Amino acid sequence: MTTLTVPARSEQDASLRPVPWRRMAWVTWRQHRLALGGVAALLGALAMWLWIVGRHLHHAYAAATACHAASSPACADLTSSFNGMYAALANGTALQPVPALIGAFVGAPVLAREMESGTFRYAWTQGFGRWRWALAKLVALAVVVTAAAGAISVLIAWYYQPYFATGNQTLSLTQVSPLTPALFDLHGVAFAAWTLVAFAIGALAGILIRRVVPAIVATLAAYTGLAVAAATLLRQHYLTPLATSSLNVPASAWITSQWWTKGGKFAFTGLPPMQLLQQFCPAPPLGSVTRSKPSSVSLAQCLSRHGYTRWTSYQPASRFWPFQWIEGGWLLALSMLLIAATVWLVRRRAT
């Protein structure tokens, strides 16, 4: 057989085979194990703290609800003890930054660090391709941080159970709605969804800015703006709110707005003007044994005797899970869009 008769190898056989996805998963782990370790340490410390203070909170709640008679000084002390426990956690302030921190310190450096150091040029020559390189890193890390956030949200939901109990108001115990803006996104599927979108924002900021520290700052700013917009503008319109003129609005409801009418016409919104209260509902004189801060219900009852009607727009607590799935759905869609835009920029952007 001569050289001319030897069958030539096909061009496909001579081409370089792409690196398997599982190898890129291993590389992603090697490159980002410190960041993932930091997330594990943060969430582990948070879980231990929630478990310790949560046990104290649940024990205090059980003692307050089991105490009889409720009007006795001992029961009053137990009630005030529960109501004053861990104020920063009760209103959700201490936990709100957690998704943003995970997204900023894990998502932003994923691509920005290699862009800033220039090592991406070497990575793109290793037979994997730039878009597969970006997609493998982003998807693997997104799944890990979202799963970790979903796990910790179960413990957060357990911690807040005493505050959501339906009988708290009759026992003078702190009761909040699960739809309260500062608490809604801390449990259920929303916490994991917000962590995912924070990660996606960080990844996009990293490829746009190409520097780690500015990308982290941009991620925190963008996440904060989106979270505030969702809490104040979007969430209350997921479903049409209910409106009632009853003064006995359920304590578990999320009140979105209140306004007053007189004679079927709009009078004012929010709290009654001070001049109107002084005219129709003056406070008892100083030194009176009945002097105390009037409640909103007593003020509404007083003004109703003079022709005013208070209307309340609210979202009932029974809509918690529909709201969770609505918010989780659009956050998931937004995260996928941001990750797709990041991969597209990696493909299109010049070195």
TORMAR-765684 format. One line per 10 residues: number of its first residue (from 1); their letters; for each residue x, z, y of N, C-alpha, C. Coordinates in pm, whole numbers. Example, Ala and Ser with C-alpha at 12.3 -4.5 7.8 and 13.67 -1.06 7.14 Angstrom:
// residues 2
1) AS) 1319,780,-569,1230,780,-450,1320,780,-330; 1285,708,-225,1367,714,-106,1290,787,3
This chain:
// residues 351
1) MTTLTVPARS) 87,0,-119,0,0,0,90,0,123; 66,-90,211,148,-99,332,90,-12,441; 169,1,548,126,83,661,0,27,724; -12,-106,721,-127,-168,786,-256,-140,712; -243,-110,581,-365,-87,503,-405,61,493; -322,151,548,-356,294,544,-471,320,640; -580,380,594,-694,406,685,-655,505,795; -687,468,914,-656,555,1028,-754,671,1034; -706,787,1078,-793,904,1095,-890,880,1211; -1007,923,1190,-1106,904,1296,-1069,986,1418
11) EQDASLRPVP) -1118,939,1531,-1088,1010,1657,-1148,1149,1658; -1260,1164,1587,-1324,1295,1581,-1238,1396,1505; -1170,1348,1398,-1084,1439,1321,-963,1481,1401; -915,1387,1490,-796,1418,1568,-824,1508,1686; -952,1523,1724,-985,1605,1840,-970,1753,1807; -952,1830,1911,-934,1975,1894,-1068,2041,1871; -1079,2115,1764,-1204,2183,1735,-1224,2301,1829; -1348,2324,1873,-1372,2436,1964,-1353,2570,1895; -1309,2666,1971,-1289,2801,1919,-1425,2862,1884; -1440,2928,1769,-1569,2989,1733,-1613,3095,1834
21) WRRMAWVTWR) -1745,3113,1843,-1801,3210,1936,-1757,3352,1903; -1741,3382,1774,-1706,3520,1737,-1568,3559,1790; -1479,3461,1803,-1348,3493,1859,-1359,3526,2008; -1449,3456,2075,-1468,3487,2217,-1531,3626,2234; -1614,3665,2140,-1671,3801,2145,-1560,3905,2133; -1463,3878,2045,-1352,3971,2030,-1268,3976,2157; -1244,3859,2219,-1168,3855,2344,-1242,3930,2454; -1373,3912,2460,-1453,3982,2561,-1440,4133,2544; -1445,4179,2419,-1429,4322,2394,-1292,4370,2438; -1188,4295,2406,-1052,4335,2442,-1035,4341,2593
31) QHRLALGGVA) -1093,4247,2662,-1074,4240,2807,-1155,4346,2880; -1271,4381,2829,-1363,4466,2905,-1392,4599,2834; -1307,4638,2742,-1332,4764,2671,-1320,4885,2763; -1236,4876,2867,-1227,4989,2960,-1355,5003,3041; -1409,4890,3087,-1534,4896,3161,-1648,4946,3074; -1656,4897,2950,-1760,4944,2859,-1740,5091,2824; -1614,5132,2812,-1587,5274,2790,-1632,5359,2908; -1614,5307,3028,-1662,5378,3147,-1813,5391,3148; -1883,5284,3108,-2029,5291,3099,-2071,5394,2995; -2004,5393,2881,-2036,5490,2776,-2012,5633,2824
41) ALLGALAMWL) -1902,5654,2897,-1873,5788,2948,-1977,5831,3051; -2015,5738,3141,-2114,5770,3244,-2248,5804,3181; -2296,5718,3092,-2426,5743,3030,-2422,5861,2935; -2307,5883,2869,-2296,6000,2782,-2302,6130,2861; -2230,6134,2974,-2236,6254,3059,-2376,6273,3116; -2439,6162,3156,-2575,6171,3208,-2672,6221,3102; -2656,6172,2979,-2744,6215,2870,-2727,6364,2841; -2604,6411,2840,-2582,6553,2813,-2640,6640,2925; -2621,6594,3049,-2676,6670,3162,-2828,6674,3156; -2891,6558,3130,-3037,6553,3121,-3088,6640,3007
51) WIVGRHLHHA) -3015,6642,2896,-3058,6723,2783,-3053,6872,2816; -2949,6914,2885,-2935,7056,2919,-3041,7099,3020; -3048,7027,3133,-3145,7065,3236,-3287,7035,3190; -3305,6934,3104,-3438,6903,3054,-3494,7013,2967; -3410,7075,2885,-3456,7187,2804,-3499,7304,2892; -3423,7331,2997,-3463,7436,3090,-3597,7403,3156; -3612,7277,3197,-3735,7236,3264,-3855,7247,3169; -3841,7200,3046,-3951,7207,2950,-3986,7351,2915; -3885,7437,2902,-3913,7577,2874,-3985,7644,2991; -3944,7611,3114,-4011,7666,3232,-4155,7617,3241
61) YAAATACHAA) -4176,7491,3206,-4312,7436,3209,-4400,7502,3103; -4346,7520,2984,-4423,7584,2878,-4459,7728,2914; -4366,7798,2976,-4394,7937,3017,-4500,7942,3126; -4494,7847,3221,-4591,7847,3331,-4731,7811,3282; -4742,7716,3191,-4874,7677,3142,-4934,7779,3045; -4850,7857,2979,-4901,7956,2883,-4933,8089,2947; -4896,8107,3073,-4916,8236,3139,-5062,8258,3176; -5112,8379,3154,-5249,8417,3190,-5245,8561,3241; -5321,8594,3347,-5406,8504,3424,-5322,8431,3528; -5367,8310,3563,-5288,8224,3649,-5268,8281,3788
71) SSPACADLTS) -5358,8370,3832,-5349,8427,3966,-5260,8550,3973; -5206,8596,3862,-5124,8716,3861,-4988,8689,3925; -4922,8790,3979,-4789,8770,4040,-4687,8715,3942; -4691,8756,3816,-4595,8706,3718,-4613,8557,3695; -4738,8512,3684,-4764,8369,3666,-4726,8290,3791; -4747,8349,3908,-4709,8281,4032,-4558,8261,4038; -4484,8360,3991,-4338,8345,3988,-4294,8234,3893; -4359,8227,3776,-4325,8121,3681,-4359,7984,3737; -4472,7975,3808,-4513,7847,3867,-4415,7804,3975; -4379,7894,4063,-4285,7859,4169,-4146,7827,4113
81) SFNGMYAALA) -4110,7893,4003,-3981,7864,3940,-3978,7721,3887; -4086,7679,3822,-4092,7542,3772,-4094,7441,3888; -4174,7469,3989,-4187,7374,4100,-4058,7357,4178; -3970,7457,4175,-3847,7448,4252,-3726,7404,4172; -3745,7367,4046,-3631,7332,3962,-3583,7190,3988; -3451,7177,4010,-3383,7047,4014,-3457,6946,4103; -3462,6979,4234,-3537,6895,4327,-3483,6753,4333; -3351,6736,4326,-3292,6603,4333,-3334,6516,4215; -3353,6579,4099,-3400,6503,3983,-3551,6483,3988; -3623,6579,4041,-3768,6570,4042,-3817,6449,4119
91) NGTALQPVPA) -3750,6415,4229,-3792,6298,4307,-3715,6172,4273; -3630,6176,4172,-3561,6057,4126,-3438,6018,4204; -3401,6095,4306,-3291,6056,4393,-3159,6046,4318; -3133,6140,4230,-3002,6146,4164,-2981,6032,4065; -3089,5972,4013,-3075,5870,3909,-3089,5728,3961; -3135,5711,4083,-3157,5576,4136,-3030,5490,4139; -2911,5546,4170,-2792,5460,4177,-2735,5415,4043; -2784,5469,3930,-2719,5441,3801,-2721,5291,3767; -2834,5220,3771,-2829,5076,3739,-2739,4998,3833; -2740,5034,3961,-2657,4962,4057,-2509,4982,4028
101) LIGAFVGAPV) -2470,5104,3990,-2329,5131,3960,-2284,5055,3836; -2370,5049,3734,-2334,4974,3613,-2318,4826,3646; -2412,4773,3722,-2404,4632,3757,-2285,4599,3843; -2253,4689,3938,-2143,4662,4030,-2007,4671,3962; -1988,4772,3877,-1856,4797,3822,-1833,4730,3686; -1939,4674,3626,-1923,4596,3504,-1947,4449,3531; -2053,4417,3603,-2087,4277,3626,-1995,4206,3724; -1964,4271,3835,-1883,4203,3937,-1743,4167,3889; -1671,4252,3817,-1535,4214,3775,-1526,4116,3659; -1639,4085,3591,-1633,4003,3471,-1560,3872,3497
111) LAREMESGTF) -1599,3801,3601,-1534,3675,3636,-1445,3687,3758; -1478,3779,3848,-1401,3790,3972,-1257,3831,3946; -1234,3920,3848,-1098,3966,3823,-1009,3850,3777; -1060,3766,3687,-979,3653,3641,-963,3548,3749; -1067,3530,3831,-1055,3436,3943,-953,3485,4045; -954,3614,4070,-863,3670,4169,-718,3667,4122; -697,3694,3994,-560,3697,3940,-510,3559,3897; -602,3463,3878,-563,3330,3837,-552,3311,3687; -582,3413,3607,-569,3401,3462,-675,3311,3401; -778,3275,3479,-881,3186,3425,-822,3049,3390
121) RYAWTQGFGR) -717,3008,3459,-657,2877,3429,-601,2875,3287; -542,2985,3244,-492,2993,3107,-607,2999,3008; -712,3076,3042,-825,3092,2951,-895,2959,2926; -900,2873,3026,-971,2746,3011,-894,2645,2927; -768,2671,2896,-689,2578,2815,-683,2620,2669; -761,2720,2630,-750,2774,2494,-854,2717,2398; -908,2600,2429,-998,2533,2336,-1138,2590,2333; -1178,2664,2435,-1313,2720,2436,-1399,2654,2543; -1340,2609,2652,-1419,2546,2757,-1467,2647,2858; -1471,2603,2983,-1502,2699,3088,-1645,2752,3082
131) WRWALAKLVA) -1743,2664,3049,-1881,2713,3050,-1909,2802,2929; -1851,2769,2813,-1866,2856,2697,-1794,2988,2718; -1682,2983,2786,-1607,3105,2821,-1693,3197,2907; -1756,3142,3011,-1839,3224,3100,-1965,3273,3029; -2031,3185,2953,-2155,3223,2885,-2131,3332,2781; -2024,3319,2705,-1996,3419,2602,-1971,3557,2664; -1895,3559,2772,-1866,3687,2836,-1994,3750,2894; -2072,3670,2964,-2188,3723,3034,-2296,3770,2937; -2325,3689,2835,-2433,3726,2743,-2396,3850,2662; -2274,3856,2613,-2234,3971,2532,-2240,4101,2613
141) LAVVVTAAAG) -2184,4098,2733,-2184,4219,2814,-2324,4254,2863; -2406,4153,2894,-2542,4180,2940,-2623,4250,2831; -2608,4204,2706,-2681,4267,2596,-2637,4412,2578; -2508,4439,2589,-2458,4574,2567,-2508,4669,2675; -2495,4632,2802,-2535,4724,2909,-2686,4742,2913; -2761,4638,2879,-2907,4650,2877,-2952,4742,2764; -2891,4728,2647,-2925,4816,2535,-2889,4960,2566; -2775,4982,2629,-2735,5119,2665,-2832,5179,2766; -2873,5100,2864,-2969,5149,2963,-3105,5177,2900; -3147,5093,2805,-3272,5119,2736,-3269,5247,2656
151) AISVLIAWYY) -3154,5278,2597,-3142,5402,2520,-3151,5525,2610; -3081,5522,2724,-3084,5638,2812,-3220,5655,2879; -3295,5545,2895,-3427,5555,2960,-3524,5636,2874; -3503,5639,2742,-3588,5721,2655,-3569,5869,2688; -3445,5910,2710,-3418,6049,2746,-3471,6080,2885; -3460,5986,2977,-3514,6008,3112,-3665,6027,3107; -3734,5944,3026,-3879,5958,3013,-3916,6095,2956; -3838,6143,2859,-3863,6277,2804,-3846,6384,2911; -3746,6370,2996,-3721,6470,3098,-3841,6482,3193; -3901,6370,3231,-4007,6372,3333,-4146,6400,3276
161) QPYFATGNQT) -4159,6419,3147,-4291,6442,3089,-4368,6558,3153; -4306,6674,3182,-4383,6782,3243,-4443,6746,3378; -4377,6661,3455,-4429,6625,3587,-4549,6531,3578; -4564,6460,3466,-4673,6364,3452,-4794,6421,3381; -4789,6546,3340,-4901,6607,3267,-5026,6610,3356; -5142,6585,3295,-5265,6568,3373,-5321,6699,3427; -5291,6812,3364,-5351,6937,3407,-5271,7016,3508; -5164,6959,3560,-5076,7036,3648,-5142,7078,3777; -5225,6992,3835,-5282,7022,3966,-5369,7146,3962; -5445,7165,3856,-5531,7283,3847,-5451,7412,3831
171) LSLTQVSPLT) -5326,7400,3782,-5240,7518,3765,-5140,7534,3879; -5154,7455,3984,-5064,7458,4101,-4922,7419,4064; -4907,7340,3958,-4776,7291,3917,-4753,7151,3975; -4627,7119,3996,-4592,6989,4051,-4640,6877,3959; -4716,6785,4015,-4765,6671,3940,-4742,6545,4022; -4682,6446,3961,-4654,6319,4028,-4707,6206,3942; -4729,6093,4007,-4776,5976,3934,-4658,5905,3868; -4674,5857,3745,-4565,5777,3685,-4540,5646,3758; -4633,5609,3848,-4616,5488,3928,-4545,5514,4060; -4511,5638,4088,-4440,5670,4212,-4315,5584,4224
181) PALFDLHGVA) -4295,5517,4339,-4185,5421,4351,-4049,5475,4312; -4019,5600,4346,-3887,5654,4316,-3867,5688,4169; -3977,5695,4092,-3967,5732,3951,-4004,5619,3857; -4079,5522,3903,-4130,5418,3817,-4019,5341,3747; -3912,5310,3819,-3806,5226,3762,-3699,5305,3689; -3726,5433,3662,-3628,5515,3591,-3660,5531,3443; -3775,5484,3399,-3808,5494,3257,-3892,5373,3218; -3926,5368,3089,-3992,5248,3040,-3892,5133,3030; -3944,5011,3032,-3856,4894,3024,-3792,4861,3158; -3843,4920,3266,-3793,4885,3399,-3648,4928,3419
191) FAAWTLVAFA) -3608,5042,3365,-3472,5089,3385,-3371,4992,3324; -3398,4946,3202,-3310,4848,3139,-3313,4715,3213; -3431,4676,3261,-3442,4549,3332,-3367,4553,3465; -3372,4664,3535,-3299,4675,3661,-3149,4679,3637; -3106,4740,3526,-2964,4739,3493,-2917,4597,3463; -2999,4521,3391,-2964,4383,3360,-2954,4298,3486; -3050,4313,3577,-3046,4231,3698,-2930,4272,3787; -2894,4399,3787,-2776,4442,3863,-2650,4378,3807; -2639,4372,3675,-2525,4306,3611,-2521,4158,3648; -2637,4092,3644,-2641,3948,3676,-2606,3923,3822
201) IGALAGILIR) -2652,4009,3910,-2615,3996,4052,-2465,4012,4069; -2407,4109,3998,-2263,4130,4006,-2183,4011,3956; -2228,3951,3845,-2158,3834,3792,-2162,3718,3890; -2279,3693,3950,-2291,3584,4047,-2208,3612,4170; -2209,3735,4217,-2125,3770,4334,-1978,3751,4302; -1938,3782,4179,-1799,3767,4140,-1752,3624,4144; -1835,3530,4094,-1792,3389,4092,-1800,3327,4231; -1888,3380,4317,-1899,3327,4452,-1786,3377,4542; -1753,3505,4530,-1654,3566,4619,-1513,3559,4561; -1502,3567,4430,-1374,3558,4358,-1279,3673,4388
211) RVVPAIVATL) -1329,3780,4436,-1248,3900,4460,-1332,4020,4416; -1266,4115,4347,-1340,4220,4280,-1407,4316,4378; -1330,4373,4470,-1386,4475,4559,-1496,4419,4648; -1477,4305,4716,-1589,4251,4794,-1711,4217,4708; -1687,4173,4584,-1800,4142,4496,-1877,4269,4460; -1807,4379,4440,-1875,4506,4412,-1961,4548,4531; -1907,4538,4651,-1983,4575,4771,-2105,4485,4787; -2087,4355,4765,-2199,4261,4776,-2306,4291,4672; -2265,4329,4552,-2360,4363,4446,-2444,4484,4484; -2380,4587,4534,-2453,4708,4573,-2551,4677,4686
221) AAYTGLAVAA) -2511,4595,4783,-2599,4561,4894,-2717,4477,4847; -2691,4376,4765,-2798,4289,4717,-2896,4365,4628; -2842,4449,4542,-2929,4527,4454,-3018,4622,4534; -2960,4688,4631,-3038,4782,4713,-3151,4710,4785; -3121,4593,4843,-3225,4518,4911,-3337,4475,4817; -3301,4430,4696,-3402,4388,4600,-3485,4507,4553; -3422,4620,4527,-3495,4738,4479,-3591,4791,4585; -3547,4794,4709,-3635,4840,4818,-3753,4745,4836; -3727,4614,4831,-3834,4516,4846,-3936,4528,4733; -3889,4550,4610,-3980,4563,4497,-4065,4689,4509
231) ATLLRQHYLT) -4004,4799,4552,-4077,4926,4560,-4177,4929,4674; -4144,4867,4786,-4229,4879,4905,-4322,4760,4926; -4286,4643,4873,-4364,4523,4903,-4430,4461,4780; -4362,4458,4667,-4411,4382,4552,-4495,4465,4456; -4447,4582,4418,-4504,4654,4305,-4651,4689,4323; -4690,4725,4442,-4828,4767,4463,-4927,4652,4450; -4876,4528,4447,-4963,4411,4437,-4960,4347,4298; -4898,4412,4200,-4898,4356,4064,-5042,4338,4015; -5126,4436,4039,-5268,4428,4009,-5345,4474,4132; -5466,4425,4147,-5546,4460,4266,-5572,4610,4267
241) PLATSSLNVP) -5535,4680,4374,-5558,4825,4378,-5706,4859,4387; -5738,4978,4341,-5874,5029,4351,-5893,5097,4486; -6016,5097,4535,-6048,5162,4663,-6167,5255,4642; -6161,5374,4700,-6268,5471,4684,-6280,5554,4812; -6401,5601,4837,-6425,5694,4947,-6435,5837,4899; -6417,5857,4769,-6421,5992,4713,-6298,6070,4760; -6318,6199,4784,-6207,6284,4825,-6127,6334,4706; -6180,6318,4586,-6115,6368,4465,-6044,6252,4393; -5939,6202,4455,-5858,6098,4392,-5772,6164,4284; -5762,6104,4166,-5680,6166,4059,-5538,6192,4106
251) ASAWITSQWW) -5486,6309,4070,-5351,6346,4112,-5245,6256,4049; -5279,6192,3937,-5184,6103,3870,-5182,5963,3929; -5270,5936,4026,-5278,5802,4084,-5168,5783,4188; -5129,5659,4205,-5032,5622,4309,-5111,5572,4429; -5114,5653,4534,-5188,5617,4655,-5104,5521,4738; -5156,5402,4762,-5081,5301,4837,-5115,5299,4985; -5238,5335,5021,-5275,5339,5163,-5404,5418,5179; -5425,5467,5301,-5548,5537,5337,-5591,5497,5477; -5720,5483,5497,-5773,5450,5629,-5909,5517,5646; -5955,5522,5769,-6078,5593,5803,-6175,5496,5872
261) TKGGKFAFTG) -6303,5518,5844,-6408,5442,5909,-6510,5538,5970; -6584,5485,6067,-6693,5561,6129,-6805,5464,6160; -6920,5494,6104,-7033,5404,6124,-7011,5267,6063; -6933,5261,5953,-6907,5134,5888,-6800,5050,5955; -6735,5101,6060,-6630,5027,6130,-6497,5100,6117; -6390,5023,6117,-6256,5080,6106,-6227,5172,6224; -6173,5292,6194,-6142,5389,6299,-5991,5403,6320; -5919,5439,6215,-5774,5452,6224,-5718,5455,6082; -5588,5446,6072,-5522,5447,5942,-5427,5565,5933; -5400,5609,5810,-5306,5719,5790,-5367,5854,5824
271) LPPMQLLQQF) -5284,5944,5876,-5329,6078,5911,-5417,6076,6037; -5514,6165,6045,-5599,6169,6164,-5517,6204,6288; -5549,6147,6404,-5479,6183,6527,-5496,6332,6560; -5395,6390,6622,-5398,6532,6652,-5513,6566,6747; -5540,6478,6844,-5649,6505,6938,-5783,6514,6866; -5800,6428,6765,-5926,6431,6690,-5938,6559,6609; -5828,6604,6551,-5832,6729,6474,-5858,6848,6565; -5796,6850,6682,-5819,6960,6774,-5963,6963,6824; -6025,6846,6831,-6162,6840,6880,-6263,6884,6775; -6245,6836,6651,-6345,6862,6548,-6302,6967,6445
281) CPAPPLGSVT) -6173,6981,6421,-6125,7070,6315,-6014,7159,6368; -6041,7244,6466,-5934,7329,6520,-5887,7430,6417; -5758,7465,6425,-5701,7563,6334,-5750,7703,6371; -5758,7794,6273,-5795,7933,6304,-5696,7995,6400; -5739,8090,6480,-5647,8153,6576,-5537,8230,6507; -5427,8251,6581,-5315,8329,6528,-5361,8470,6494; -5312,8523,6384,-5349,8657,6342,-5470,8661,6252; -5537,8546,6236,-5655,8544,6149,-5611,8551,6003; -5682,8626,5925,-5648,8638,5783,-5673,8509,5708; -5756,8421,5765,-5787,8295,5698,-5694,8182,5743
291) RSKPSSVSLA) -5599,8214,5833,-5513,8109,5885,-5417,8061,5776; -5418,7931,5750,-5327,7866,5656,-5323,7718,5687; -5226,7651,5634,-5213,7508,5658,-5326,7435,5587; -5410,7360,5661,-5522,7291,5597,-5473,7179,5507; -5544,7161,5398,-5510,7052,5306,-5574,6923,5354; -5527,6811,5297,-5584,6681,5335,-5731,6672,5296; -5769,6737,5183,-5908,6734,5141,-5996,6811,5238; -5950,6930,5281,-6029,7009,5375,-6044,6938,5510; -5938,6869,5556,-5949,6792,5680,-6047,6677,5664; -6042,6610,5549,-6135,6499,5526,-6279,6550,5520
301) QCLSRHGYTR) -6300,6668,5459,-6434,6725,5455,-6483,6760,5594; -6391,6812,5676,-6429,6847,5813,-6467,6723,5893; -6386,6619,5885,-6414,6498,5962,-6536,6424,5909; -6563,6437,5777,-6681,6371,5722,-6810,6428,5780; -6808,6554,5822,-6926,6614,5884,-6952,6557,6024; -6851,6485,6077,-6866,6423,6209,-6871,6271,6199; -6904,6222,6082,-6929,6079,6066,-6810,5996,6021; -6697,6057,5992,-6579,5982,5949,-6573,5978,5796; -6528,5867,5744,-6513,5849,5600,-6370,5808,5569; -6306,5878,5477,-6169,5844,5437,-6173,5753,5315
311) WTSYQPASRF) -6106,5640,5325,-6093,5547,5214,-5950,5551,5161; -5940,5545,5030,-5809,5552,4965,-5792,5431,4874; -5682,5363,4892,-5644,5254,4802,-5535,5307,4708; -5555,5290,4577,-5461,5349,4483,-5452,5265,4356; -5343,5290,4284,-5322,5233,4152,-5333,5346,4050; -5425,5337,3954,-5439,5446,3855,-5320,5451,3761; -5294,5570,3707,-5181,5590,3618,-5194,5510,3488; -5318,5470,3453,-5338,5392,3331,-5274,5254,3339; -5232,5211,3458,-5169,5081,3474,-5016,5088,3462; -4965,5201,3418,-4820,5217,3412,-4755,5109,3325
321) WPFQWIEGGW) -4803,5093,3201,-4738,4997,3112,-4763,4852,3152; -4883,4813,3199,-4894,4677,3254,-4797,4650,3368; -4778,4750,3456,-4681,4735,3565,-4539,4725,3510; -4510,4803,3406,-4376,4798,3347,-4346,4660,3291; -4440,4601,3218,-4416,4470,3158,-4411,4360,3265; -4490,4374,3370,-4484,4276,3479,-4348,4281,3547; -4305,4400,3581,-4176,4412,3649,-4060,4376,3557; -4067,4420,3432,-3963,4383,3338,-3956,4233,3315; -4072,4166,3317,-4075,4023,3295,-4009,3944,3407; -4045,3977,3532,-3986,3898,3641,-3839,3934,3662
331) LLALSMLLIA) -3800,4056,3630,-3658,4090,3639,-3577,4019,3530; -3634,4006,3410,-3566,3932,3304,-3551,3786,3343; -3658,3726,3398,-3650,3587,3441,-3546,3569,3551; -3544,3662,3645,-3446,3654,3754,-3304,3668,3699; -3284,3758,3604,-3151,3776,3546,-3104,3650,3475; -3193,3587,3398,-3156,3463,3330,-3122,3354,3430; -3198,3349,3539,-3170,3248,3642,-3034,3273,3707; -3002,3398,3736,-2874,3431,3798,-2758,3401,3703; -2773,3433,3575,-2667,3404,3478,-2649,3253,3463; -2761,3179,3459,-2752,3033,3450,-2682,2976,3573
341) ATVWLVRRRA) -2714,3029,3691,-2647,2982,3813,-2498,3014,3810; -2463,3129,3754,-2321,3166,3744,-2246,3070,3652; -2306,3040,3536,-2241,2947,3442,-2229,2808,3505; -2332,2766,3576,-2328,2634,3642,-2217,2629,3746; -2199,2736,3822,-2092,2740,3921,-1954,2736,3856; -1942,2801,3740,-1815,2796,3668,-1783,2653,3625; -1885,2579,3581,-1864,2441,3538,-1830,2349,3655; -1896,2373,3768,-1885,2279,3878,-1773,2313,3975; -1736,2438,3984,-1640,2478,4087,-1499,2439,4046; -1426,2386,4142,-1288,2346,4115,-1198,2468,4106
351) T) -1087,2451,4036,-994,2562,4022,-920,2590,4150
